[in-house]
Amino acid sequence: MAPKRVAESRVVTTNLVLPNDTNQLGNLLGGTMMHWIDVCAAIAAQRHSGHVCVTASVDDLVFHDPIKLGDVVTLTAFVTRAFHSSMEIGVTVGAVSTGGRQIARATSAFLTFVAIDEAGRTVAIPPLLPENDEEKLLFDQALVRRELRLKHRQS
């Protein structure tokens, strides 16, 4: 199977924070953000693998700064490393308010997805080809995070 470049999996989505998306403080609900992150990451996983992908884990979901009602939220997701049938997806979230207030990194997360066939069995996926220093760093760090996830599962 030929390796794929990180850019081939990159997904950028944009959402407007509406009243139904917020809590009583006017901040974006964490659950809504998690939903947006999961969907964006799933698309990146599917682009890389060419298969339906299911969420296996979410870790390091960090809310850095609040996102407010009316903000425009941009999510960027891409594969950081591919294993046999699973892959890690990194997602970063930024926001811009109507008044121009910018949040460069409001939220970030790493998710693991598994590619499956029509019968729900795991399928092999292409390896990832990191091309620049940032991609190579994330690629190397993904292996460390995977080992921690597997160790945590065993305990």
Secondary structure, 3 states (H helix, E strand, C coil): CCCEEHHHCCEEEEEECCHHHECCCCEECHHHHHHHHHHHHHHHHHHHHCCEEEEEEEEEEEECCCCECCCEEEEEEEEEEECCCEEEEEEEEEEECCCCCEEEEEEEEEEEEEEECCCCCECCCCCEECCCHHHHHHHHHHHHHHHHHHHHHHC
